[in-house]
Amino acid sequence: MLRKHNKPCCLAISGLDPSGGAGLLADIRSFAAFGVHGLGLVSAETAQNSTRVEAVWPRPLRAFTQQLACLLEEFRPAATKVGLAGGVGQLRLIRTWAQQGRLGQLVVDPVLVASRGQSLAGQHMPRHLLELMPAISVLTPNLPELADLTGMAVDTPARADGRTTPA
């Protein structure tokens, strides 16, 4: 049952970076800095530090689904920020619930590659992220992620501004 809470809330769906430099822990800190109650859902766990990512373990879809359903019984986030997705099943669930209006405004920061270049997503993840587009309010890819999503060469901000060329 939805309850009225004193503070607005936002949901972060992202990977768990144990170093705290990115992912869910960083998202929750950002929410707190703006006076927003942060809800968090782990999409994947990582073995990483500030210099490298050693492994990524996606959250099992059953656990992910049950945790999200439990949160949404009580909370209705004003916005949901999606970072690292733990798989296609998670993206499809997010799309369905976003289209039903259960996740508020959808902000997607498509985490496909770590800052040092290690792949964090399967080769088909960009295509499945595009399936979310109708539900997305704000999309915040960096240039390499934008290139992966569009299939275009996007190596400068000028090219990202509609002047891309096929890769």
Rosetta blueprint (number, residue, H / E / L):
1 M L
2 L L
3 R L
4 K L
5 H L
6 N L
7 K L
8 P L
9 C E
10 C E
11 L E
12 A E
13 I E
14 S E
15 G E
16 L E
17 D L
18 P L
19 S L
20 G L
21 G L
22 A L
23 G H
24 L H
25 L H
26 A H
27 D H
28 I H
29 R H
30 S H
31 F H
32 A H
33 A H
34 F L
35 G L
36 V L
37 H E
38 G E
39 L E
40 G E
41 L E
42 V E
43 S E
44 A E
45 E E
46 T E
47 A E
48 Q E
49 N L
50 S L
51 T L
52 R L
53 V E
54 E E
55 A E
56 V E
57 W E
58 P E
59 R L
60 P L
61 L H
62 R H
63 A H
64 F H
65 T H
66 Q H
67 Q H
68 L H
69 A H
70 C H
71 L H
72 L H
73 E H
74 E H
75 F L
76 R L
77 P L
78 A L
79 A E
80 T E
81 K E
82 V E
83 G L
84 L L
85 A L
86 G L
87 G L
88 V H
89 G H
90 Q H
91 L H
92 R H
93 L H
94 I H
95 R H
96 T H
97 W H
98 A H
99 Q H
100 Q L
101 G L
102 R L
103 L L
104 G L
105 Q E
106 L E
107 V E
108 V E
109 D L
110 P L
111 V L
112 L L
113 V E
114 A L
115 S L
116 R L
117 G L
118 Q L
119 S E
120 L L
121 A L
122 G L
123 Q L
124 H L
125 M H
126 P H
127 R H
128 H H
129 L H
130 L H
131 E L
132 L L
133 M H
134 P H
135 A H
136 I E
137 S E
138 V E
139 L E
140 T L
141 P L
142 N L
143 L H
144 P H
145 E H
146 L H
147 A H
148 D H
149 L H
150 T H
151 G L
152 M E
153 A E
154 V L
155 D L
156 T L
157 P H
158 A H
159 R H
160 A H
161 D L
162 G L
163 R L
164 T L
165 T E
166 P E
167 A L
